[in-house]
Amino acid sequence: MKTIIIILSLFTSLNVLAHGGGGFKHSDIFKTLGPNDKIAILMVHFGTTHDDTRALTIDAINKKVAQVFPGVEVREAYTSRMIMRRLKEKGVVKLNPTEAMDKLIADGYTHLILQPTNIIEGVEMEALQKEVDLYRKKFKDIRLGTALLHSPEDYQATVKAIAASLQGKEKGDCIFVCHGTYHPANSTYGMLDYVMKAQGHKNYHVGTIEGYPTMDDVIRELENNKAKEVTLIPFMFVAGDHAKNDIAGEWKDELEKKGYKVNVLLKGLGEYPAIQELFIQHVKFATKHQREDITVKKKKYEKTDDID
């Protein structure tokens, strides 16, 4: 009971929006805790096999979340089964989300917030949402935080954080290389490019490895800007295989063949304190808000216009 009181007193001071809207409704998870309830935060990462970037990104944000939420259990899970398999071959065991949730239930946890470090609301988030839905009745309260780029405000805050973090580090035009996806959420990258330029960063360009915009699209923008020098920047949480092989390899080589002087800033988004802070704000938001069920809202609209 003493622990619950400490947690409640701590989070009444958190600077989090205390209203609904945008698909969420206000609900303070800490105020729902009973005398025998236990709450945890599960940080969910795609994962990486690269020890160097893991320490600077995944391990770093896990530690920071634990510092921001004292008295709350903080654990992690990986979603990439391929990465988990490769790590297991090296003797490193990581739990997937369902395994981690099963372990939390076995340990007596009744309330859970899952916070992914995904960049977009794509296929990984879709899969995670389905896994979380299977556990709705196994926890008294279970909440899934949003990816880095979810609301228009997220885009604006992310671009500002990136611009501030890169000040003095970029040379020439900046190319932010994203993963890309077949999922409709690939449109995220077009909006990201738009917001960057709307904030006055005409020398910022977004490209993807497996989606749109393509490298050719980025090159057309470079030509329009009459750019001679560029800086390649991974727009991924970790600087792993894609950053080291595709960006520092293929993209760099192709741009050099086009005559550009190419610099590479081999640093995952998760290394930037400003980006880590944005994810922490997402965790805080999840402590104060629940996702709205659109089917419930539709039933209410049958009877009234006012459903707040």
N, C-alpha and C positions, 0 to 999 in steps of 0.2 A: 504493500500500500504506500509506503514511504517513497518508493521508486516512482510510482505513478504520479504522486503529488509533485515530485521534483520535475518530472517530464512535463506535466501540465503547466507548471509555473514558468518553465523555460519557453514553451512554445506559444504562450500568450503574447510574448514579446517579438515573435518573428514578424518580419515585414513582408507579409504575403497578402495578396488581394483577397479581401473578405467578401466577395460577391460572386454570384453565378454568372451565367451567360456564356455564349460561345460553346455550347454543348456541355457545360459543367454547372453544377449547383453547389452552393456553399455547404460544407459539412466538415467539421473539425474532428478528425479521427481520434485525437487524444482525449476528447471529451466523452468518447463512447467507451473508454476503457473501464472495465469493472475491476474489483479487488483482486481477482485471480487471473486477469488477462495479461497477455504478454505481446508486445509489438516488436516488429523487426522491419528493416529495410533490406531489400534484396537488389543489389546492383547487378544489372544484367548486361553483359558485354558480348559482342560477336566473338571476340577473343583474338589471340595472336600467338604464333609460335616463336616470335622474336622476343627474347628476354629483355633486350635493351629498351625497346619501345613499351613493353608491358610495364616495366618499372616506372617509366615516366608518365604513363597515361592511366592504365587500368588500376595499378596498385596505388598510384598517387591520388586518384579521385576516390577510391574506396576509403583511403585513410582520411582524406579531407571530409568526407561525409560523416565518418565516425566522430570526427572532431566537432563538426557542426551540430550533431545530434547526440550529445552525451547521454548515456543511460538507455540508448536504443541499440539493440543488436543489429550490426551491419554485416551482411554476408554477400557473396557473389555467385553468379552463375554464368556459364558460357552458352551461347546458342549454336555456334558452329560445331557440328558433330565431327567434321573433318579435322578441325583444329584440335578438338578434344582427343581424337584418336591419335593424332601425331604426338601430342603432348604425353599421352599415356604410354606411348612407346618409349618415351624418354624418362618415364617414371613420375611424371607430373599428372595428378588426377584433378580434373575440374568437373563439377556437377553441372548438368543441364538444368533449365528452370524447373521441370517437374521433379527431378531428383532433389533439388534444393528445397522446393516447397514441401515435399514429403518429409524431408529431414526436419524442417521447421515445425511441421505438425507433430512429428514424433517428439520434438523437444518442448512441446507445449505452447507454441505460439498461436495466438488467436487472431491477431491483426497483422496485416502485411501490406507494405508499399513496395511495389517493384518499380525501379527506375532504370530504364534502358539507356545506354549511351549511343543509341543509333542516331544517325544524322537526319534521316528522313522517315516519314511514316509509310514505309514500303513493305516489301514481302516479309522482312524479318519482324517488323512490328505486327503485321497481320498474323503471322504464326504465333507470336508471343501472346497476342490477344486471345487466340483460340485456346492456348494452354491455360491462361488465366481463367477463362470462362469455365473450364473444367473443375476449377477449384473454388468456385463461388460459394458453394454450400459447405466447403471444408474449413473456411475461415469465417469468423464473425464479420469481418470487414477486410476486403482485399481490393487494392487499387493499383492501377497501372499508370505510371507517369508517361508523359509525352516525349517524343523524339526532340532533338535540338531544334529542328525547323518544323513547327506545328502551326502556330498562329502568325498573322502578319507582324505582330509585335516581336515574335521570335526572330524573324528574318532581320528586322531592323536592329535589334539588339546584337545579333550575331555579327552582322556586317560592321557595326560600330566597334565591337570587341576585337574583331580581326584587324580592322584598320589601325586601331590603337596598338595592338600587339606587334604589328609589322612595321610600325614607324621607324624608319632608319635602317630597316633590314632588307627591304625590297629594292631591286634595281630594274629600272625600265618598267615595262608593262608586267602586271602580275597575272599569271594563269593559275586558277584554282582548279585542280584536277580532281574530279569526283569519281566514284565507282560507276554509277549508272545502273539502270535496272530495266527489265521488261515490264515492270509494274507501272500502272498509271501514275504513281507517285514520282516517276521520273520528271514530271512537269515541275517538280520542286526546283530543279536546277535552273530552269528558265526564269522562274520567279526570283531566285537568288541573284541571277545575273542582272535582272531588271532592278532589284532593290539596290544592288551595289552601285549601278550607274545613276539611279535616282538620288542616291546620297552623295553624288558628285565624283565618284571614283570611275572616271571614264577610262582609266588604264587597268581596270579590273575585268577579267574575262573568266567565264566558267566553261569548263569542258568536262567530258566524261570518257571513261575508258570503254564502257559497255552500253552507252546510251546516247542521248542527245542533250546538249550540243556535242558535236564531234570535234576532232582535232582540226578538220578542214574548216569548220565553222569558226573556230578560234582564230585560225590563220587569217581568214577574211577580215576579222576585226582588227588583227594586228596590222594588216595591210592598210586598212582604213585609217589607223592611228599613225601610220608611217613609223612603226616601232622598229628599232634596231636591236634592242636588248630586252630580254624577258627574264622573269623569275618564276620557276615552276614551284607550286605550293600544293601539297596534298590537302584536299578537303575531306579528310577521313579521320576518324578518332585516333587510330594508331598509324604509325609510319612503318608498315610491315611489308609483305610481299609486293603488293601493288605499288607502294611508294618507291621501294628499292628497285624493283624490276621494270614495271611499266612506266613510271614517271621519270625516275632518274636514269632509266635505260631507254626504252623505245621512244617516249615523248621527247626526251632530250636529244636523242640522235636525229630524229626526224626534223626537229626545229633547227638544229645545227646544219643539216643538209640544205635547209631553206635559207641559210645565211644569217640566222639570228645568233647573237651571243647569248648563251643560255646559262643561267644560274639556277641552282636547285636548293630550296630550303627544306631539307629532309626532316620535317617536324610534324608529328600528328597533331590534330586539333586538340586532343586531350592533354597535350603538354602545356597549352596556354592557360595560365591562371584565370584569365577573363572568361574563357570558354568553360572551364571547370565550374566557375561561379554560376554560369547560366544553367548548367545541369543541376547544381545544388538548388537554384531557384525553382526548378521544375519539381524537385523533391518536396520543397516547402509548399509549393502550390498543391501537390497531391495530398499533403497532410490536411489541407483546408478545403479541398474540393473533390467531389465525386463526378464521374462521367454520367450524363443524363441518358436515360433509356428512351430513344425516340419513339418506340412503340407505346410506352406509357404516356408520353406527351400527346401523341395522336389521340389516344382514348380520352384524355382530358379535354382536348380541343372539341370533341363531340358535344361537350356539355357547357364549355365556357371559353371566352377569349382570354381570360386572366388565369394563368396557371402558375404564376410565380408564388 
